[in-house]
Amino acid sequence: MNSPSRNEHKKKKHGLLWLMFFLFFILLLFGFLLQFLLPDSLPKNVSSLKFSFDETRRKTVSYKENNQQDVIGTELLSANLPDDAYAGLNTQVEFESDELGDVRDAKIIPVVLVQSLVQPLASKPMQDNKTRQATQSRVIQGEVIVSSKQAQTSLISDKNGPLEQVQIPVQSTKAGTLACGQPLSVSYQEIAAAQDLFIISQLKYGKLIMSDELFAYQEEGKQYLPIQLLAELLMLPIQFDADTRSISGWYISPEKTIDVSNNLMMFWGYGDDCSSGETKVFYDEWDLYIESRVIAQMFGLEIIFEPSRQRFSIAESLSVPLSLIQARKRRYELFTAQQNNSNKLMIKEIEREDALIGDLAMSLDLGIVSQKKLDIKKSQVEGFIQARTDIAGHNVYLGYSWTETNEVVNAYVEKTLVDTWVKHYRIGSVESHSMPLISDSSEGVGIRVTAGEGVTEDFRFITVDGEVEPGWDVELYRNNSLVSIQRVGSDARYRFTQVPYYMGLNQYQLRFFGPNGETRSESFSKMLDNSVLEKGSLGVSYGSMVRDQDDLQQHYLNANWAVTDNLTTGVSIVRQEIAEDTWLTIPKISINLLGETNLVQVNYADTGDGFATGVIVQGSGGDIDWLADWELFDDFVSWGNPDDRVNQQAKLNLSGSFDTMDLSWSFSGNWKDHRLTRDFLQFNTRLSGHYHRISYSNDLRWQSSANENRIYNRVAASGRMQNWYLRSYLDLAITPELEVSQWAVNANSSISERLNYQVELKYHPQNDDPLSVRNSISYLFDHSALRFVVDNYSDGDWFAQLKWNTSLLWQPETNLWLLDRVSHLNTGAVKIIAFQDDNADGVFNDNELAISGLSFSGHSQSENMTDKNGELLITHLQTTRPQRLLLKESSLPDPFLVPSAIAITVNPHPGNIQDILYPVLYTAELEGHVMSLIGGKLASATGMLVILRNQALNREYKTRVEYDGVFIFDRVIPGRYKIFIEDKLRAELVLKPGDYVELEKITLD
């Protein structure tokens, strides 16, 4: 421990430290340059080709009122644990091969199946906020592979003949050997997918990242992959029928068929596993989820799941060669471009719309509380109101809670922008940016602005916060491993600080559990790699706030500039009030070096009286993610180091998983050299995993401070067992004496569709009333819920609460009042307006008819239909990612009605019911007669290709002349068309809704 007085050594130390800092930086820069200048041991011809896969799920938010869930304890996972105890619409894919050619700007047209919608390959976003469209073929046409002894010939063909042939050599490889070589029949149980068991994962094939947001399914320690999406990514000739929930296709050769239907899988077995034990298949409206073991059998693939990174790694197989995936994509693009455009499926993407005057979403919670404590009885009324709406294009939030002794207000106005230099700003209750050396993210009142191409001040951690109703429990997971749990207080806010943020892809999930048994989830991902800032880009952030905890002020301005794709520099000016009317101005500089798997950040700050410096190094290698952080303070005072308490500190975090078990592990260490007290040292280890539907973890912590060593342990488990959702945690003090610190158990179940029951037991042996029991029963009305809670303590005290809550959504324009027991505060709503677009202009004109009876899948109220006005209000849509709604074609009242878009992708947000026009066109029919003049005689032009083309609609219809010379086009979208016969223009005409046109006979010379 250093002496409190160091003035006599200050000049000497400053000179020595500057020399050490300079030498360290030179060595660091030299090592980093070597990493990029020296050739790797394996050849890497890196191409920057990028493809975008939009793999957005449609139904991430779910409310399960019959399978109720809750969490235990206000202090869950916080007791005896410090803040750092757990430190530890488009995806880009890079192809590492020079063989990929010049297709880096190619748009990939995906393959979609009849009666189904799979997740599309998204094109580059447009530069406006208007409706944008993408197309998908509705009928998959797979490659036909003709086998031979020496090679496989990949052949794509259409009605006119082959388009392209590519020779694919067949060899025996370690991955994908064809050892089984026999037909297999596997029976399966078909089960509807539960939203809480989906995991967001990364899919890697060989060295190629195919997807960064793959929604897989996990149940009882087994992983299930979306077969249709997997077939699209690997270009396999497989098709999915959503109506029958079946899969058909083939692999290697057309004779070796694949059929998954009627609870039986039949396919040709590849690989070493020839077992045919019963399995499970989960389904939703978009895909079938098949066990990874069965997929490995079906395609001879080696699939490895890494729990700590939520990554599926598939070893490259010669039957699906990595070097030819790009060629296969190019052939698919060529193939789909020449398909019958009448089968194209239009997907309309609707941009987010901020209203001038929005729709009011409100949640109301009123209660009566009575308690007896130390023979004193008292009662009081308490309540809480939350509201969101759009005002002048801004989203406005207000939360207000009150009791007889306290009032809490939380309010802000914010706006997110897309095509402007300023990306986001927020005024009111804000969260400051985290700045290493100076301050962590803090809560307060003020303003926060982010502008430019992106700002990343702190690469170590992120902060996750938001609003939800009081009394809810929020769990935060990173890569499917529990980070922390919080119970929301009277301010209705949850806030997770120092959330791990490692190199590569970080998948986060928030799980919400309401006191009445409600559940929902939100997922998001954050990538940390050398794409954080592109070369030459500039990012700026500004903040000014009064901190909640002590009313001190802070003002700061940060700027980050990308010198190269791997080197960024940052400059910050911070003005901090460290005590009342005591201010410091702190300039800070940072240098960031980013590689593919490693990152180095060097920071330096100076107050004039002292300085601080630090180095952050993190990376990812093999199965381990790691982070090291060292900071030195010399007479340096800030919010992050009040009163110059710390001389230096260091942190180390490691995390990974065990390949042979569904277990993740982490290790962290934290050391602080205090100026006036004994050094602090702490180590944490964690094991976490899943067994059936139970998640469990064990945390062991050793801590040395104040002349004593202590060891603590926490065991936690949560999950579903039959109709009960159980949660429990046990805190033990192992040294200096073995004793129970606290133990809590919570059980939650639905008694009926209307009743939910919850019981919670807590044991705190150090308290005067060591044992408490909470009984809670909720009755669910159609539009509200009533909850009665009783807590009994072992010393005879008690606490009782009767609460009523409801939520409403008010649309002033139509004076629509919608009451619901499920809150509208954090979900969005859209109103679909379906109409018969007679003039095909996309506008609902006065003389056009509304269409009733249409229904859409992809949301929780899929049984609802458009009313007599053609309107369908869809509520409780998730807001963290786009959500896709698919028309149920069977609900169309007339087979000659065709929608301009079978699916729409919406981006809703709370506070605005967005109107979405849904035009449906009454189609036309066209008939013609083509004859050929051969040798002076007329004959039917049988087999000739006829194309009906509308360039304005970017639509084509194709057919061939029949044996009698007749060709027919039906269900044609109205518009102006040109008719081509064998690529030669023959006629032009205009088709109106409902037209039946018979052309004059066409004679070909």
Secondary structure, DSSP 8 states (H G I E B T S, - for coil): ---S--GGGHHHHHHHHHHHHHHHHHHHHHHHHHHHHS--SS-------EEEE----S------SSS------TTTTTTT--TTTT----EEEE---GGGTT-TT-----B--TT-----------SSSS-EEEEEESS----EEEE-SSEEEEEEEETTEEEEEEEEE----SSS---S-EEEEEEEEEEE--GGGEEEEEEEETTEEEEEEEEEEEETTEEEEEHHHHHHHTT-SEEEETTTTEEEEESSSTTSEEEEETTEEEEEE-SS------EEEEE-SS-EEEEHHHHHHHHT--EEEETTTTEEEE--BTTB-HHHHHHHHHHHHHHHHTS-GGGEEEEEE------SB--EEEEEEEEEEEEEETTEEEEEEEEEEEEEEEETTEEEEEEEEE-SS-EEEEEEEEEE-SSSSEEEEEEEEEE---BTTTB---EEEEEEEEEET---S-SSEEEEEEE--TT-EEEEEETTEEEEEEE--TT-EEEEEEEE--SEEEEEEEEEE-TTS-EEEEEEEEEESTTSS-TT-EEEEEEEEEETTT--EEEEEEEEEESSSSEEEEEEEEEEEEETTEEEEEEEEEEEEE-SSEEEEEEEEE-SS-EEEEEEEEEEETTEEEEEEEEEEES--SSSSGGG-EEEEEEEEEEEEETTTTEEEEEEEEEEEESSS--EEEEEEEEEEEETTEEEEEEEEEEEETTEEEEEEEEEEEEEETTEEEEEEEEEEEESS-EEEEEEEEEEEESSSSEEEEEEEEE-TTSSS-EEEEEEEEEE-SSEEEEEEEEEETTS-EEEEEEEEEEEEEETTTTEEEEESS-STT-EEEEEEEEE-TTSSSS--TTS-B--S--EESSTTTT----TTSEEEEEEE-SSS-EEEEE-GGG-SSTTEEES-SEEEE---TT-EEEEEEEEEE-EEEEEEEEEEETTEEEE-TT-EEEEEETTTTEEEEEE--TTSEEEEEEE-SEEEEEEETTEEEEEEEE-TT-EEE---EEE-
